[in-house]
């Protein structure tokens, strides 16, 4: 499986809303997209997530659940 570094940049004022949704609904990952670990920046402006999948198209389904609060960048890892 391919690993990806996902950088989530929280839209201004949305940090609490992101974590409220997460607490209520979880990560909202489609089957086949696996969360491995994450780190939030000290200023709470971004989250770095390590994820894994054989089907990068699944990121599109996941983004739909969060794109009202977060902007995303994806980088495949060696």
Buried (B, 14 or more C-beta within 10 A) or exposed (E): EEBBEBBBBBBEEBBEBBBEBEEEEEBBBBEEBBBEEEEBEEEEEBBBBBBBBEEEEBBEBBBEBBEEBBEBEEEEEE
